[in-house]
Amino acid sequence: MNILFVHQNFPGQFKHLAPELVRRGHTVVALALRAYNTHVWQGVSLVSYSVERRSSANIHPWLADFESKTIRGEACFRAAHRLKSEGFTPDVIIAHPAWGDSLFLKHIWPLTRLGTYGEYYYKLAGGDMNFDPEFGLRNDITEPCRLSLKNLNNHLHFNLSDAWISPTHWQASTFPENFRAKMQVIHDGIHTNIAKPNLLATYQPLQNRPFTRNDEIITFINRNLEPYRGYHIFMRALPELLKSRPNAHILIVGGNGVSYGSKPKAGKNWKDIFIDEVRPKISDADWVRVHFLGNIPYQDYLSLLQVSTVHVYLTYPFVLSWSLLEAMSIGCAIVASNTQPLHEVIQHNVTGRLVDFFDVAALTTEVINLLDQPDRREHLGRTARTFAKKHYDLETICLPQQVQWVERLATL
């Protein structure tokens, strides 16, 4: 079977599925809006394309988002057309539609089955929109108009798609009912045999001594340090955490960019904005125990989680991070935000502890309490790992279900 993956930053969510389909004897090609150093990755043929124009300067702001998707869709369409002229016809297309790349592929291969990754559907209430009052509630009467156009890409893909897949039940629930009738919930999966406890683990930041499980380590990890993932809340907990725990070290992973939401004003970044806010409340002696690590290699990231005493994960009602599930698989004692995406994986005082997203004092108290409760930490970590293995193991749970979904798609 010929299978085409479409993801602007391939492999993305398909990093396990695409190579597995190659191993099962399928011919797999990927279209991506990025440059690669090779034409083949784990048996997948890589085809890059680029956009040929920029977004319009004076376009109506409600249309700006969809125009950018249209531009990407055109670029992908042209690359796909070249593929067809070279003799390639997929039996199945698997696409992440969020950036619009797959919008026009049915015009090239109208009989090919299209399976679509349903990551998120934007809503006025119950999601990320208007969740955090600190960063501006959208009370404009035109907001429903803007959101209806922001979801236009989803609706166009609904008419094109033969089936949908979504990684979590909560993310699937954000979509209207007619989408969910076509949608199966299957997580991307995590390697629980790689993300696992290691009592002998060490982690050594540059220009610092190595840390082990004998140290008191509080970890906070995200791709980028930004409000969507509660960076501002975590930073506001640091003054009291450092004061109350004189031996604790705070290890923070994340870049200075923005993965979700808006960029801060005046050319600043969220990392520095909240450092500037809390730094006057923290002594120089305490501040040296705060370590910003940037983005680190995957093996270092695993080692860091393996030495973590308490791991903090916070998020708006939005897509769930792989890092949380990997922290669970490693057996971390987790304090997490009591937001809807977490309810699927964190049961309070069973697989972790939940606190109100905005309650800095409650977050601080819960972390300190767990630091003083080694038996409870061990219990939470053990049950978290058991849960992760049972529901999110890549090899035994998620990947077989994904492959079955793809192969069934070809028969629809």
N, C-alpha and C positions, 0 to 999 in steps of 0.2 A: 504493500500500500504506500502511496506517496502522501506525505504529510507536510504541510507548510505551517510553520509558526510565524506569527507576526507580533513583535514586541519592540517598541522603539529602542529599548536598552536590553535586548536579548542577551542572556537567557532569562533574567528576572525571575518571575515565579515559575518558569518552566525549566529551571536548571537541572532538575532531576528527571522530569518527565521526558524531555526531548532525547537525552542520551539513552534512557531506558527503551524508548521506541526504536532507536537504532539497534540496540542489542537484540531486540525481538525481530529484527530482520526488515524493518520498514525503511524506506528512503525518506530522509528527513532534511528539509531545507528551512532556513530561518531568514526572514527579512527584517532588517533592523536599521534604525536611523542613527547609526554610529559607525565609526571606523574600527576595524579589527586588524591585528597584526598577522592574522592567518585567515585562510579561506575555509578551514575545517576546524571544528571544535567538537571533540568527543564523537566524531562520526557525523556531525551535523554540518551540512554545507551552509556557509554564511554568505549572505548577499547584503551588502550595505547600500544605502541610498542617502541622498541629501536633499534638503529643500532648496528651491530655486528662487524664492522670494521671501520678503519679510512681511510681517503684519502691517496693516495700514495705520498711518499715524492718527488719522482723525475719524476712525470708524466709531460707530455708536458703541459705548462701553459694554452694553449687554451682548453685543455680537463679537467682541474681541476674542473671547474664549473660543467660540465656534469657528471664527476665521482661522485661528492658528491650527485647529484640528483639520479644517478643510485643506490648508496648505500641506500639512503632513500627509493627509489622505491622498492628495494628488501625487506627491512624491512617491508614496508607496505604490499607488496605482501604476505609475510609469515603470517602476522597477518590476512589478509583477507582470506587466505587459511584455517586458523584455524576457522574463522567465518563460512566459508562454511561447514567445517567438522562437525560443531555444528548444522547445519541445517538452517543457515541464507542465504537467497538469496534476494538481493535487486531488486526491480523493477526499481529503479532510483539511480544513484550515482551522487552526487553533489560534485565537487572537486575544490579546489584551487591548480593549478598545479605548482605553482612557484618553489617549492622545489623538485619536481619530484616524490612525494609520490604516485601519482595515475598512474604512467607510465605503470604498468603491470597488472592492475586490470581486464582489458578485457580478459586476459588469464584465469582468474578464472570464470568470469561471462560474456561470450561473447555476450549474448543476452540482457544484462542489458543496459538500456539507460544511457549515460554519459553526464552530463551537466557540463561545465567547466567555471570557473571564469577567464575572460580575463582582467588581471590587467594592463599589459604593454608589449609592444614589442619594443625591443632595435633597435635603428636606428643610423646611422652615423651622421645625421643632423636632426634638428627639435625637438630633445628631450633633455635629460639630457647630452648625450654624447657631449663633446667638447663645452658645454655651457659656462662654467666658466673658462676663460683663466688662472686665478690665480692658479688653481689646476691641470694644465698640460693638454695641448691639445694633443690629440692622433693623431700624424701625420705619424705614422709608416705605410708604404705601406701595411702591413699585417693586418691592423685593420679590413677591411671587412671580412677577414678570421676568425678572432677571434669572431666578432659579429655574423657571420653566425652560429658558433657553440654555442654561448651563446643563440641564438634563437632556437637551435635544439629541446629543450624541448617543446617550443610552437608548432613547426611543428609536432612533434610526437603526441602531444595531438590533433592537428587539425585532424589527420587521425583517432584518436580514438573517438573523441567527436561527439555527435549527435546535440548538441546545445551549444552556448556560451552566457554568460551574462557579461556585462561590466558596471561599475558604472557611467561613464561619457562619453559623446560623444567624448571628446578629447582623452581619454584613448583608446576608441574603434578605433579612427582614426589612432592610431599608428600601428594597425595591417594591414596586406595586405588585399586586397579586398576579396579574397576567404574566409578569416576568417570572415570578416564583414557580408558576406552573411548569415552566421550561427548565427550572434550575435545580441542580443537584449540589448539595453541600459536601465538598471534599477538600480538606486542608492540603496545602502544598507539602506538608510533612517535614519532619526534622530527624536527623540521624541521632537517635537516642543511644546508639552504641558508640558514638563519638562524643556527643554532648552528655557526659556522664561524670559522676563524682570521681575525684582523685585526691585521696587523703595526703598524698605526697607532693601535690602541686605547689609550684612557686610562680610568682609573677614579679618581674623586676622592671619598673619604669626606668627610662633613661636617667642617668645621674641620680639614682636612688638605690637604696638597699633592696634586696629581694624581700617580698612579702610571702608569708605562708599562712596556713590555716591557724597558726598560733597567734597571728596578729588579729586586731579588731578592725575589720575592713567593711566599710559601707560603700556599695557600688551603685552607680547610676549610669545607664547605657542607652544611647540612642544614636541614630545615624547623624542627626544634627541636633544641636541644643536649642530648643525652641518651645514656645508656649504650648503648642499642640500636644507635646509630650511632657508637659508639666515641669519644664526646666525651671521656670520662675518660682514655682511652689517649692521645689526641692531646694533651690538656693536659699530661700527664705527660712528654711529649717536649719541651715548650717550654723548660724551663730549659737543657737541653744545646743545643738548636737555637739559641736566642738567644745563648748563650755562644760557640758555635762559629762563628756567622755574624753578625758585628757589623753587617752592612749589611742583613740580612734583615728584612722586615716580615711579620707573621703576620696575615692577614685572615680573619676568622671570621664566617660568615653563619649565622644561626639564631635562633629565638625562645626564650623562657624556659619554654614549656609542655612538654607531654609528648604525643608522637604515638603512642608505643608503650611498652609496659611500665608500670611502676608510678611513681607520683609519689613524690618523696622525703618523708621524715617532717618533722614540725614546721614545716610551711608554707614550707620553703625551696624553691629550685629548683636543678636540676642544674648550671646555669651557675655560680651563685655557690658551690656546694659545692666544685667543682673549681678555681675561681679561688682560693678560700681555701686549698685544699690546696697549690697550687704557688706561690702568690705569695711566700711567705717565701724561696723558693729563687731568686727572680728580682730583680735589682737594679732600682731605679727607672729608671735610664737604659735598661735593656733593656725594661722593661714598657711604655714609651711606644711601642714598636714592635709591640705587640699591639693589634689593632683589632677590637673586637666591633661588627659592623655591624647586628645585628638581622636582620629580614626586609626585603629590599630589592626595588625594582621589577625586573621581568624583564629589561629592557634593561640596567640597571645590573649585574645578575647575569651577563649575557652578557659585558659589558665586563670585569668582574672576572676571569672565567675566561680571557678573551683576553689579559690581562696576566699571568696566573699563570705562575710559573716552574716550580713543582712543586705539584701538586694531590694532597691526601690524602683518600682515601675508605675508611672503615671501617664494617663492619656485622656484627651477629650473623648467623647463618644465618636469613635472613628475606627479606622482599620487597625486590627490587632498586630502587634510587632512579633516577628519571629523570635526576637531576643527574649521575650517573656517566656515563650515555650521552651527555648533552649535553657534558660535559667531554671525553669521547673525541672527539665530533664536532668540537669546537673545536680539537682537536689538543693537548690538555694532556699533559704528562708526568705520569703518575699513579703514586702509590704506594698500594696498596690491601691490604686484609686478605685473607689466604689462607683465606677462608671459602667454602663451597660455592656460594652464588649468584654469586660473582665468577668462578668457573671457566668460566662460559658466555661471558664477555666479555673477561677479562684473561688472556692467556697470558704467563707470566713472561718478562720481557725481550724480549717481542715487541710487545704492546699496552700494557704497563705493567709494574710490578714488584709482586710479592706478598710480604707479610711476615706472620708469625704475628700474629693479632689482639692477643694479650696481650703481645707482646714489644716493650716500649717502646724498648729499646736498639736492636733491629733496625730499627724504624721510623725512629728518629733517624738511624741510620747510612745507611739507604737514601736518605732525603731529602737528607742532606748529600752523599752520593756523586753523586746526580743534579744537585745544584746545581753541582758541580764538573765536570759532563760535558755541555756544551752540545750536542755532536754526538749524544750518546746521547739526550738529551731530544728533540731534533728528530726523530730516527728513531722513538722511541716515540710521539711525538705524531702523526707522519705515518701510521704503521701503525694507530694507534688510530682516527684519522679514517676511513681506508680501510675498516676493519672496521665502524665505525658506519654508514657510508653503504651498505655492502653488505648489512647484515643488519637495520638499524633505521630506514632512511629512511622517513619518513611517506608521502610522495607516491608513491614508486615501489614500495615493498615492503609496508609495514604496512597502510596505509589500503585499498588494493585488496583485500587478503586479508580485512580486516575486513568490508568491504561484501559481498564474496562470501559470507562466513560468514552474514551477516544474511539475504541474499536466498535462500540455500540453506535456511536455517532455516524460511522460510515454506513450503517445499515438503515438509518432513518429515511 
